[in-house]
Amino acid sequence: MMRRALVTGAAGFIGSHQCRRLVADGFDVVGFDDLSDGKIENLEDVPEVRLIEADLRDEAAVLDAARGCDIVIHLGAKRSVPRSMEQPGITTDVNVRGTLNVLLAARESGSVVVAASSSSVYGDQTEFPLRESMRLRPRSPYAASKLADEIYCAGLWASFGIPAVCLRYFNVYGPRQDPQSEYAAVVPRFAVACLTGERPVIHGDGEQSRDFTYIDDVTDANLRAGAAPESAYGEAFNVGGGGKPVSVNRLLGLIAAEVGVTPDPVFEPTRAGDVRTTEADVSAAREAFGYEPSVDIEEGVRRTVTWFRDNPVGEHVPAKRA
């Protein structure tokens, strides 16, 4: 019998990649998205996905979407640290209430929940790599909402026996990531800037560093977490790139070298709520459910730049270098 999966945030960057992976693995996939950030075009190549357009805060809609599902991969959220600084109320409302609705729906359907958290829950730390046992210091409403999600998952596993695993994603990137969003991640913005001849923008001095995680590693981690043993329920795990953190300046250099240009970046003030460094210790996820990142930053940049070159944003993208 075909297994069924619900993906919230299905029309977003991670969600649409997750839908493709699930369809390829033989799942019957239900997507859930209000399309406030996600784009229906992201799912055009997976017509097998049955998309429900609804708000995560609509408890009845979430309950209906989860019926018959074996697994719920909960990716829907109001993303972005900068946006949460401007809109703390809606960030909290959607992220926390939405997660509670997903958990209650999973209680009724008997689903396992894999919930997206974020490396932002760590805030600024003085020791690296970051381990799950550290004291968490969220610095933004977005980070606080993700920590609240983790607490709900742990609390409802303890109180209601709802099986839930939280994954703290570290700077996910890859093909199809939207560079035109006001809150776009740095990788697609750098890729498009280098390909179109624009000056890339760096917030701060560029020496802030990140543990970048390629999208295929994240979708694999989600599936592995969904099949994790009971000992993982109610817990949170790091999902990172597995290598050393990369500075924003070095990242731009890698992307520019792949394109074959010399960038001339514009430096702007540091964004409120941003942390200086992220670096994931993924040993807990490795031990709990066999997570092992397989795409390093050089290969991930190559794949990402290739996709943006083949799917241009803007009027002109140079031909691939020899």
C-alpha positions in Angstrom: 0.0 0.0 0.0 1.3 3.4 -1.0 2.4 5.6 2.0 1.0 9.1 2.2 2.9 12.2 3.3 1.7 15.7 4.0 4.2 18.5 3.3 3.3 21.9 4.8 5.0 24.9 3.0 5.0 22.6 0.0 5.3 25.4 -2.6 8.3 26.9 -0.9 12.0 26.2 -1.6 12.6 23.3 0.8 9.0 22.1 0.5 8.9 21.8 -3.2 12.2 19.9 -3.2 10.8 17.6 -0.5 7.7 16.9 -2.6 9.9 15.9 -5.5 11.9 13.5 -3.3 8.7 12.0 -1.8 7.1 11.4 -5.2 10.3 9.9 -6.5 10.3 7.6 -3.5 6.8 6.4 -4.3 4.7 8.4 -1.7 1.3 9.8 -2.3 1.9 13.4 -1.5 -0.4 16.1 -0.2 0.9 19.6 -0.2 -0.3 22.4 2.1 0.5 26.1 1.4 -1.2 29.5 1.6 1.0 30.7 -1.2 1.9 33.9 0.7 5.6 33.1 0.2 5.6 29.9 -1.8 5.0 29.8 -5.6 2.7 27.3 -7.4 5.3 27.3 -10.2 7.7 25.4 -7.8 5.4 22.4 -8.1 4.8 22.4 -11.8 7.1 19.4 -12.5 5.4 17.3 -9.8 1.7 17.2 -10.9 1.3 14.2 -8.6 1.2 16.5 -5.6 -2.3 17.3 -4.5 -2.0 20.9 -3.2 -4.3 22.3 -0.6 -4.3 26.1 -0.4 -4.9 27.1 3.2 -3.5 28.8 6.2 -1.7 26.8 8.9 -3.7 28.7 11.5 -6.9 27.0 10.2 -7.1 24.0 12.5 -9.8 22.3 10.5 -7.9 22.6 7.2 -4.7 21.2 8.7 -6.7 18.3 10.3 -8.3 17.5 7.0 -5.1 17.6 5.1 -3.4 15.2 7.5 -6.0 12.5 7.3 -4.5 9.2 6.2 -1.0 10.4 6.3 1.9 8.3 7.7 4.2 11.3 8.0 3.9 15.1 8.1 6.9 17.1 7.1 6.2 20.5 8.6 8.0 23.2 6.7 5.4 25.9 6.6 6.3 29.0 8.5 6.9 32.8 8.3 10.6 32.6 7.6 13.4 35.1 7.9 15.1 36.7 10.9 14.9 40.3 9.4 11.1 39.9 8.7 10.5 38.7 12.2 12.1 41.8 13.6 9.6 43.9 11.6 6.6 41.5 12.1 7.0 39.7 15.4 3.3 39.1 15.8 2.5 37.3 12.6 5.8 35.4 12.8 4.8 34.0 16.2 1.2 33.5 15.3 1.9 31.4 12.2 4.9 29.6 13.4 3.7 28.6 16.8 0.0 28.2 16.3 0.6 26.5 13.0 2.9 24.0 14.6 0.4 23.3 17.3 -2.3 22.6 14.7 0.0 20.2 12.8 0.7 18.3 16.0 -2.9 18.0 16.9 -3.8 16.9 13.4 -1.0 14.2 13.6 -2.5 13.1 16.9 -5.8 12.3 15.1 -4.2 10.8 12.0 -1.5 8.8 13.8 1.2 10.5 11.8 4.9 11.0 12.6 5.8 14.7 12.5 9.2 16.0 11.3 9.2 19.7 12.2 11.6 22.3 10.7 13.5 24.3 13.3 16.5 26.5 12.8 20.1 27.0 13.8 19.0 30.5 14.8 17.8 29.1 18.1 21.4 29.0 19.3 22.0 32.7 18.9 25.6 33.8 19.6 27.7 31.2 21.2 31.4 31.2 22.2 32.1 27.5 21.6 31.9 25.6 18.3 30.7 23.4 16.8 27.2 23.9 18.0 25.7 21.0 19.9 22.2 20.3 20.9 23.1 20.2 24.6 24.1 23.9 24.6 22.1 26.6 26.3 20.0 28.3 23.6 20.1 32.0 23.1 17.6 33.1 20.4 18.1 36.7 19.3 15.1 37.3 17.2 11.3 36.6 17.2 11.8 34.1 14.4 14.4 32.2 16.5 12.2 32.4 19.5 9.2 31.0 17.5 11.3 28.0 16.4 12.4 27.3 19.9 8.7 27.4 21.0 8.0 24.9 18.2 10.6 22.6 19.6 9.1 22.9 23.1 5.6 22.1 21.8 6.9 19.0 20.0 8.6 17.8 23.1 5.7 18.7 25.3 3.0 17.0 23.1 5.1 13.9 22.8 5.3 13.7 26.6 1.7 14.5 27.2 -0.2 13.1 24.2 2.3 10.7 22.7 2.5 12.5 19.4 5.7 11.3 17.7 7.6 14.4 16.6 11.3 15.1 15.6 12.6 18.6 15.2 15.5 19.4 12.9 17.6 22.5 13.2 18.5 23.4 9.7 21.7 25.3 9.0 21.6 27.8 6.1 19.9 25.7 3.5 20.7 26.5 -0.2 20.5 25.1 -3.7 18.7 25.3 -7.0 15.3 27.0 -7.3 15.9 29.2 -4.2 14.1 32.5 -4.9 16.7 35.3 -5.2 14.0 38.0 -5.7 12.4 37.7 -2.3 13.0 40.6 0.0 14.3 38.0 2.5 16.2 35.9 0.1 19.2 33.9 1.3 22.7 35.0 0.3 23.5 32.1 -2.1 20.9 32.7 -4.8 21.4 36.5 -4.5 25.1 36.1 -5.0 24.6 33.7 -7.9 22.3 36.0 -9.8 24.4 39.0 -9.1 27.5 37.3 -10.5 25.6 36.0 -13.5 24.0 39.3 -14.4 26.9 41.6 -13.7 25.2 43.3 -10.7 27.2 44.2 -7.6 26.5 41.7 -4.8 25.4 43.1 -1.4 27.2 41.9 1.8 25.7 42.9 5.2 28.5 43.6 7.7 32.2 42.9 6.9 31.6 39.6 5.2 33.6 37.7 7.8 30.5 36.3 9.5 30.5 32.6 8.7 27.8 30.0 8.1 27.5 26.2 8.0 25.8 25.9 4.5 23.6 22.9 3.9 22.7 21.7 0.4 19.0 21.1 -0.2 19.4 17.4 -1.1 21.0 16.7 2.3 18.0 18.4 4.0 15.3 16.4 2.2 17.2 13.2 3.0 17.5 14.2 6.7 13.7 14.8 6.8 12.9 11.3 5.5 15.5 9.7 7.8 14.0 11.6 10.8 10.5 10.4 9.8 11.7 6.8 10.2 13.7 7.5 13.4 13.3 5.2 16.4 11.1 6.3 19.3 14.2 7.5 21.2 14.3 10.5 18.8 10.8 11.6 19.5 10.5 14.9 21.3 14.2 15.7 20.5 15.8 18.3 18.3 18.8 17.6 16.0 21.2 19.6 14.0 21.2 19.3 10.2 24.2 21.0 8.8 26.7 20.7 5.9 29.2 18.7 7.9 32.2 20.8 7.0 33.8 23.9 8.4 31.8 27.1 8.3 32.3 29.4 5.3 32.6 33.1 5.5 30.3 35.2 3.4 33.3 36.7 1.6 34.6 33.2 0.8 31.2 32.1 -0.4 31.1 35.1 -2.8 34.5 34.1 -4.0 33.4 30.5 -4.7 30.4 31.6 -6.6 32.3 34.2 -8.6 35.0 31.7 -9.5 32.3 29.3 -10.8 30.8 32.0 -12.9 34.2 33.3 -14.0 33.9 36.9 -12.9 35.6 39.2 -10.4 32.9 40.6 -8.0 32.8 44.1 -6.6 30.6 43.8 -3.6 28.6 46.6 -1.8 29.0 46.5 1.9 25.9 47.5 4.0 25.2 47.5 7.7 24.8 44.3 9.6 21.1 43.2 9.8 19.4 43.2 13.2 19.1 39.7 14.8 21.9 38.1 12.7 24.5 36.0 14.5 28.2 36.0 13.8 28.9 32.2 13.3 27.0 29.0 12.8 28.7 25.6 12.7 26.8 22.3 13.3 27.9 19.2 15.1 25.7 16.6 13.3 26.9 13.6 15.4 23.6 13.3 17.2 21.6 13.1 14.0 24.1 10.6 12.6 23.7 8.4 15.6 19.9 8.8 15.9 18.8 8.2 12.3 21.9 7.9 10.1 22.1 11.5 8.7 25.3 12.1 6.7 25.7 15.2 4.6 27.0 14.3 1.2 27.4 17.6 -0.8 30.2 19.9 0.2 30.1 23.7 -0.4 32.2 23.5 -3.6 29.9 20.9 -5.3 26.8 22.6 -3.9 27.8 26.0 -5.4 28.6 24.3 -8.7 25.1 22.7 -8.9 23.4 25.9 -7.8 25.2 28.2 -10.2 24.6 25.7 -13.0 20.8 25.8 -12.3 20.7 29.6 -12.2 22.7 29.8 -15.4 20.2 27.4 -17.1 17.2 29.2 -15.5 18.2 32.9 -15.8 16.7 35.6 -13.6 17.1 39.0 -15.4 17.7 40.0 -19.0 21.2 38.5 -19.6 23.1 35.6 -18.2 26.6 35.0 -19.6 27.3 31.7 -21.4 29.0 29.0 -19.3 32.7 29.5 -19.1 35.0 27.1 -20.9 
